[in-house]
């Protein structure tokens, strides 16, 4: 069956196409044309009314631990399913389940659970695994458990690399063996990110020379910017090879700093992430993160030491926030949650864009930027309008 999304304003996001139809076939975008040119009235064509709405590429979250009471480290199919459904409600169509520093067997279990888990039929799809840790530094560990921090171990990480599931690794490049790890992983098209690191400007630049290409939640968990010691943050801001993750919740970064990062890096090198934990979508309270208790108050998660412990942010909220913080249009803000993360992962031909031949990963968004429907690989996996009709 083919599906036509009728009469919406398509934000590709490289251009805006008012009152257009988008035809989906076999999970891909088949064609795009002005609505008045639509002529197909065949009985097997499913219609989705998008009049008065924006049709945008599905959002991509490359750094997210959990939501709705579930976490990647739970290592169960139920956890991945719960997360996938929550993400879809917020316009996310693909994501990287993200681990935390832990004993090797726990990380093994999380990786193999993602490998074994069939893509959810009613939610966002995972694109592989993001390893955050365990090869990070102590000084800027944040909520990463101190007892499991370690330097890169060739036997351990090659086991993970050989699964073929690892897409992104956050590490401290100043650790012994980190440069070799980056070189080995880069040969397998694995991306590396500087994170939870006390690296100097020069050490980050050296890592970038060997293949490091991203920064984990920029400014958080790294050496800061100083006019004589630019630090890791200085390298991230000035090196055009490095994509900068930001958590636009107004807590991890002051809105003025969000604006600064976007101005310096541009929307083509800035990636919106949530770094959300299992508390996302739930009430304030105590929650587990990597075997430790974090307290969520007023939506802010902290460890007992007072360190920020991920977020409770959803991607559609991050999109609205960055528009407000940086004074951006939806077209420019959208790039940081679609085309830019897709490009950073080497998926720009398929994901994060509306054009014929791309995956039919889409969201329908109202004038208030709230997600009304989400489509993954051509299948309608979330539709708040249908839910409201069923309740009436």
Secondary structure by P-SEA (a helix, b strand, c coil): cbbbbcccccccccccccbbbbbbccccccccccccccccccccbbbbbbccbbbbcbbbbcccccccccccccccaaaaaaaaaaaaaacccbbbbccccccaaaaaaaaaaaaaccccccbbbbcbbbbccccccccccccccccccccccaaaaaaaaacccccbbbbcccccaaaaaaaaaaaacbbbbbccccccaaaaaaaaaacccccccccccccccccccccaaaaaaccccbbbbbbcccccccaaaaaaaaaacccccbbbbccccccccccbbbbbcccbbbbbccccccccccccccccccaaaaaaaaaaaacccaaaaaaaacaaaaaaacccccccccccccccbbbbbccccccccccccccccccaaaaaaaac
